[in-house]
Amino acid sequence: MPDTTVEIAFGRGNLPVHLPADARPTVIRKRKLPKITDPHTAVRAALDAGGLARAAQGRRSACILICDITRPVPNHLFLRPMIEDLIAAGIPAERITVLVATGLHRPNEGEELEELVGDPWVLQHVTVANHFARNDADHVDLGVTPGRGVPVRLDRRLVDADLRIATGLVEPHFMAGWSGGRKVVAPGVAHHTTIRTFHSARFMEDPLAIQCNLTGNPLHEEQLAIVEMLGDVFALNTVIDEERDLSFVNFGEVVASHLDAVAFVEAATRVPVARQFNTVLTSAAGYPLDKTYYQTVKGMVTPIDILAPGGTLIIASACSEGFGSEEFRAAQARLVELGPERFLATLTAKSLAEVDEWQTEMQLKPMRVGRIQFYTTGLDAEERRITGVEMIDSVDDAVAAAVARHGDGAVAVVPEGPYVVPVRG
């Protein structure tokens, strides 16, 4: 039989995987999204249709939120025209702040910040700053949400701005349903107590806190409550295709515009699959999401609906930046020391999760279903040990061994990792 080779996203390119002769691959991709042939014109039309210039009239200051380096948002397309509109409407450039919504991630600085912003004009004309969730003085206390009592403390640069704009990418998110919109506000520029409440077991273990679901999702509902407490917020939402080209852009009120973007992308991203598979091959979506093991966990969680109980999930991620935060490293070490059941028991009594341990909790979900095997070029021996999963040196060999072990040549291949959500049915 001829050699069958598939490619999965890995680092800044793709990793070729040679499947065994008896493999029967099912490649699961997003439905093809339309490409916007003139993205600059599309952004201009979105800002005009959404009334940015009108919204900016009479305002004295503005804060624009952008996602951090882990999200491939096309900031280079929209930041400059957006800022130029604000200046033309009378907001002084020195009173416009672009705020990187880092959540509890590390700041983006130097060449990385230049890459993130994408246009040197922006850095030359307005303030571009990182959010620091642990700086108490940087936040304003807005009270608690009326539903679940989440403490609401947000970066004062956003709270105090006359005009507030969130920008981002709308894609599946493995607990908030969809990224972008209200999520860029919280946890994006929230205080660590707000974020750690979201990451506590009462949210993480809720069966409705899953990808592509907003109905009854406690995280989504609390994020909406926070936006309502904050007041008027606008949003620019983007959707990109598998080649990272622009497929959709809009601008408007944060909740309504986000839902319009979700409606656009949902049909392409949620892919019905008729069966479960004993062997699933996937990725962490390549750069920039696969820079760390911390982000790689998302790729393990997304395909579990099609992983047969006792099956093998094989994932590849470059981890070019290493493991993740020291707090995440400590959580993974506790997982390995205690084992999954005892580790989870330490979480359920907490109202505030420890920083970044929630990602370790999410890793438990695929571990409950089957065997996780992991290929990377970016971790040292100790980091590989505390992943808590089985390390492999060859994806080709791991797939061949899984097919032989299960006696089943059917292999699900999800090249774009967590950006595609396969669902059984």
C-alpha positions in Angstrom: 0.0 0.0 0.0 1.2 3.5 -0.7 2.6 5.6 2.1 0.0 7.9 3.7 1.4 11.2 5.1 -0.6 13.8 7.0 0.6 17.1 8.3 -0.3 18.7 11.6 0.4 22.2 12.9 3.7 22.4 14.7 5.7 25.5 15.6 5.8 28.0 12.7 5.1 25.2 10.2 3.8 21.7 10.0 5.0 18.3 11.2 4.6 15.5 8.6 3.4 12.2 10.1 3.7 8.9 8.1 0.8 6.6 9.0 1.1 2.8 8.9 -0.1 1.0 5.9 -3.2 -0.3 7.6 -4.3 3.1 8.9 -7.5 4.6 7.7 -7.3 8.3 8.4 -10.2 10.6 8.9 -8.8 14.2 8.6 -11.0 16.6 10.6 -10.7 20.3 9.6 -12.9 23.3 9.8 -15.2 23.9 7.0 -13.6 26.2 4.5 -14.0 29.8 5.6 -14.2 32.6 3.0 -11.1 34.8 2.6 -11.6 38.5 2.7 -9.6 39.6 -0.4 -9.1 43.2 0.8 -8.8 43.1 4.6 -8.0 46.8 5.1 -11.1 47.8 3.3 -13.1 45.3 5.3 -11.8 46.7 8.6 -12.6 50.3 7.4 -16.2 49.2 6.5 -16.6 47.4 9.9 -15.5 50.5 11.9 -17.8 52.7 9.8 -20.8 50.4 10.0 -20.3 49.9 13.7 -20.2 53.7 14.3 -16.7 54.0 15.9 -16.4 57.7 14.9 -19.8 58.5 16.3 -19.0 56.6 19.5 -15.8 58.6 19.9 -17.4 62.0 19.7 -17.1 63.9 22.9 -14.9 61.4 24.6 -11.8 62.5 26.4 -9.9 59.2 26.7 -9.9 55.7 25.3 -8.6 52.3 26.2 -8.3 49.6 23.6 -7.8 46.0 24.8 -5.7 43.6 22.7 -5.0 39.9 23.3 -1.5 38.8 24.3 1.0 37.0 22.1 -0.7 33.6 22.5 -3.5 34.6 20.2 -2.8 35.2 16.4 -5.1 38.3 16.3 -4.5 40.4 13.2 -3.8 43.6 15.2 -1.8 45.0 12.3 -5.0 45.4 10.3 -7.1 47.4 12.7 -5.2 49.2 15.4 -3.9 52.1 13.4 -7.2 52.9 11.6 -9.1 52.6 14.9 -6.6 55.0 16.7 -6.7 57.4 13.7 -10.5 57.5 14.0 -10.3 58.3 17.8 -7.8 61.1 17.2 -9.9 62.5 14.4 -12.9 62.5 16.7 -10.9 64.7 19.2 -9.4 62.2 21.7 -5.8 63.3 22.2 -3.2 60.6 21.3 -1.6 60.9 24.7 -5.0 59.9 26.3 -5.3 56.7 24.2 -4.0 53.5 25.8 -3.6 50.1 24.1 -3.7 47.6 26.9 -2.4 44.0 26.5 -5.0 41.7 28.1 -2.5 39.3 29.6 -4.8 37.8 32.3 -2.3 36.0 34.5 0.1 35.4 31.6 3.5 37.1 31.5 3.9 40.5 29.8 4.7 41.0 26.2 7.7 43.3 25.8 10.5 44.4 23.3 10.5 42.7 19.9 7.6 40.5 21.0 5.4 43.5 21.7 6.4 44.9 18.3 5.3 41.6 16.7 2.1 41.6 18.7 1.1 45.2 17.8 2.2 44.7 14.2 2.5 48.4 13.2 5.3 50.6 14.5 3.1 53.7 14.0 0.9 52.5 16.9 3.9 52.3 19.3 5.1 55.7 18.2 1.8 57.5 18.7 0.0 56.1 21.7 0.8 54.3 25.0 1.0 50.5 24.7 1.1 48.8 28.1 0.7 45.3 29.7 -1.9 44.4 32.3 -0.5 43.0 35.5 -3.1 41.0 37.4 -1.2 40.9 40.6 -0.7 44.7 41.0 -3.4 45.6 43.5 -3.1 49.3 42.9 -3.8 48.9 39.2 -7.4 47.7 39.8 -10.8 49.1 40.7 -13.1 47.1 42.9 -16.6 47.0 41.3 -18.1 44.7 43.9 -19.4 41.1 43.2 -21.6 39.7 40.5 -25.2 39.3 41.5 -25.4 35.6 40.4 -22.5 33.7 41.7 -20.7 36.3 43.8 -17.6 36.6 41.7 -15.4 39.5 42.9 -15.0 42.0 40.2 -11.8 44.0 40.1 -10.7 45.4 36.8 -7.7 47.4 35.4 -8.4 51.0 36.2 -7.1 52.1 32.8 -10.1 50.4 31.3 -12.6 51.3 34.0 -11.6 55.0 33.9 -11.5 55.4 30.1 -14.4 57.3 28.5 -14.4 54.9 25.6 -13.7 51.2 26.1 -13.0 48.9 23.2 -12.1 45.2 23.4 -10.5 43.5 20.3 -9.8 39.9 19.7 -10.2 36.7 17.8 -13.4 34.6 18.1 -12.5 30.9 18.2 -13.5 27.9 20.3 -12.5 28.2 24.0 -12.4 25.0 26.0 -14.3 26.3 29.0 -15.7 29.8 28.2 -17.4 28.5 25.0 -15.8 31.0 22.7 -12.9 33.4 23.0 -13.1 37.1 22.3 -15.6 39.8 23.3 -16.4 39.8 27.0 -13.6 37.4 27.7 -11.0 40.0 26.8 -12.4 42.1 29.6 -12.4 39.3 32.2 -10.2 37.5 32.7 -8.2 39.6 30.2 -7.7 42.7 32.4 -9.0 41.4 35.7 -7.3 41.2 39.1 -5.9 37.8 40.1 -8.8 37.2 42.6 -11.4 37.5 39.8 -9.4 35.2 37.5 -8.7 32.7 40.2 -12.4 32.6 41.1 -13.2 31.8 37.4 -10.5 29.1 37.6 -11.8 27.4 40.7 -13.2 23.9 40.6 -16.9 25.1 40.9 -16.5 26.6 37.4 -13.9 24.2 35.9 -15.9 21.1 36.8 -19.3 22.4 35.6 -20.4 20.2 32.7 -21.6 23.3 30.7 -18.2 25.1 30.9 -17.1 23.5 27.6 -16.0 24.6 24.2 -18.6 26.1 21.8 -21.3 26.3 24.4 -22.7 29.6 25.8 -26.1 28.3 27.0 -25.9 27.9 30.8 -22.1 28.2 30.7 -21.3 29.7 34.1 -18.1 31.4 32.9 -19.9 33.1 30.0 -22.8 34.2 32.3 -20.5 35.8 34.8 -18.5 37.5 32.1 -21.7 39.1 30.8 -22.5 40.2 34.3 -19.1 41.8 34.7 -19.5 43.7 31.4 -22.9 45.0 32.6 -21.3 46.2 35.8 -18.6 47.9 33.9 -20.8 49.8 31.6 -20.6 50.6 27.9 -18.0 48.5 26.0 -17.5 48.2 22.3 -15.7 45.4 20.5 -13.9 44.7 17.3 -14.1 40.9 16.5 -12.2 38.9 14.0 -12.3 35.4 12.6 -9.3 33.9 10.7 -9.1 30.8 8.5 -6.6 28.0 8.7 -3.9 30.0 6.9 -4.5 32.9 9.4 -6.1 35.1 6.8 -9.0 37.3 7.7 -12.5 35.8 7.2 -14.7 38.1 9.2 -14.5 41.4 11.0 -17.1 43.5 12.8 -17.4 46.3 15.3 -20.1 47.2 17.7 -21.5 46.8 21.2 -19.4 44.1 22.9 -22.1 41.4 23.5 -24.1 41.7 20.3 -21.1 42.0 18.0 -19.4 39.0 19.7 -22.5 36.9 19.2 -22.6 37.8 15.5 -19.0 36.6 15.2 -19.8 33.4 17.0 -22.8 32.8 14.6 -20.4 33.3 11.7 -17.7 30.9 12.9 -19.7 28.2 14.7 -20.9 26.3 11.7 -17.4 26.0 10.4 -15.6 25.2 13.6 -17.9 22.6 15.2 -17.4 19.5 13.0 -19.8 16.6 13.5 -18.1 13.2 13.4 -20.0 10.0 13.1 -18.0 7.8 15.5 -15.4 7.7 18.2 -11.8 6.7 17.5 -9.3 4.5 19.4 -6.5 6.6 18.0 -6.6 10.4 17.7 -3.7 12.5 16.4 -3.8 16.2 17.0 -1.7 19.3 17.6 -1.6 22.4 19.8 -2.4 24.5 16.7 1.1 25.6 16.0 2.6 29.0 16.7 1.8 31.0 18.8 -0.4 28.7 20.8 2.1 25.9 21.1 4.9 28.1 22.6 4.4 26.4 26.0 3.1 23.2 27.5 0.6 25.3 29.5 -1.2 26.2 26.3 -0.7 22.7 24.8 -3.2 21.3 27.3 -6.0 23.0 25.3 -5.2 20.6 22.4 -5.6 17.6 24.6 -9.1 18.7 25.9 -10.8 19.7 22.6 -11.0 16.3 20.8 -12.1 14.2 23.8 -15.7 13.9 22.5 -14.4 11.6 19.7 -11.8 9.7 21.8 -13.1 6.3 22.6 -12.8 5.2 26.3 -9.4 3.7 26.7 -8.2 5.1 23.4 -4.9 6.9 22.7 -4.6 10.6 22.1 -1.3 11.6 20.5 -0.5 15.3 20.5 2.5 17.3 19.1 3.5 20.7 20.3 6.8 22.6 19.8 6.9 24.2 23.3 9.5 26.6 21.9 9.2 28.8 25.0 9.3 25.9 27.5 6.8 24.8 30.1 4.9 27.8 31.4 4.8 29.7 34.6 6.5 28.6 37.8 3.0 28.2 39.4 1.9 25.9 36.5 5.1 23.9 36.9 4.4 23.5 40.7 0.8 22.4 39.9 2.0 19.8 37.5 4.6 18.5 40.0 1.7 18.1 42.5 -0.3 16.2 39.9 2.6 13.7 39.4 3.2 13.4 43.1 -0.4 13.0 44.2 -2.0 11.3 41.2 -5.1 12.6 39.4 -7.7 11.7 42.1 -5.9 13.2 45.1 -4.9 16.2 43.1 -8.5 17.0 42.2 -9.5 16.5 45.8 -7.2 19.3 46.8 -9.0 21.7 44.4 -12.6 21.2 45.2 -12.6 22.9 48.6 -11.0 26.1 47.2 -12.9 29.2 46.3 -9.8 30.6 44.7 -7.7 28.4 42.5 -3.9 28.7 42.8 -2.4 30.6 39.9 -2.4 28.4 36.7 -3.3 25.2 38.5 -6.6 25.3 36.6 -4.8 24.2 33.5 -3.6 21.1 35.3 -7.2 20.5 36.3 -8.2 20.7 32.7 -5.6 18.1 31.8 -7.4 15.6 34.0 -10.3 15.6 31.6 -8.6 13.7 28.7 -6.6 11.6 31.2 -10.0 10.3 32.5 -10.9 9.1 29.0 -7.7 7.5 27.7 -4.0 7.4 27.2 -2.2 10.7 26.4 1.1 10.6 24.4 3.0 13.7 23.8 5.7 14.7 21.3 7.8 17.9 21.7 11.1 19.4 20.9 11.1 22.0 23.6 11.2 20.6 27.1 14.0 19.4 29.3 14.0 16.0 31.2 12.4 17.3 34.4 9.7 19.2 32.4 8.9 16.1 30.5 8.5 14.2 33.7 6.0 16.6 35.2 3.8 16.7 32.2 2.2 13.7 33.8 1.6 12.2 30.4 3.6 9.6 28.3 6.4 11.2 26.3 7.2 9.8 22.8 10.2 10.3 20.5 8.4 9.6 17.3 4.8 10.5 16.3 5.1 8.0 13.4 6.0 5.2 15.8 3.3 6.2 18.3 0.5 6.1 15.7 1.7 2.8 14.4 1.8 1.3 17.9 -1.6 2.7 18.8 -3.2 1.2 15.6 -1.6 -2.2 16.4 -2.5 -2.1 20.1 -6.1 -1.3 19.5 -6.4 -3.6 16.5 -8.2 -0.7 14.7 -6.8 1.2 11.7 -9.2 4.1 12.0 -7.3 7.2 13.0 -8.8 10.7 13.6 -6.4 13.4 12.5 -7.1 17.0 13.7 -4.3 19.1 12.2 -5.3 22.4 13.7 -5.7 21.3 17.2 -8.0 23.3 19.5 -9.1 25.6 16.7 -11.3 22.7 15.5 -14.0 21.1 17.7 -15.0 17.6 16.6 -18.3 16.5 18.1 -19.8 13.1 18.0 -23.1 12.9 16.2 
